[in-house]
């Protein structure tokens, strides 16, 4: 569960915050070009939040005792990260 929700969300959120334009990735680099191509696809297709969800997907405000307890503890460490932490993989 830790890898599937917490680390997965961090991966996507940090890419969203740090890579504003997927064209910044150098697909012509001889060593890392293929990874840059994959990074471009991930950035444009799987990083931004999906609009129109019919359920609550964040730890914050979930109303579930487990998720709320995790949120409170994690908020003491880094509130910016935990405020966008997802309870499930949906993107």
Secondary structure, 3 states (H helix, E strand, C coil): CHHHHHHHHHHHHHHHHHCCCHHHCCCCCCCCHHHHHHHHHHHHHHCCCCCCCCCCCECCCCCCHHHHHHHHHHHCCCHHHHCCCECCCCC
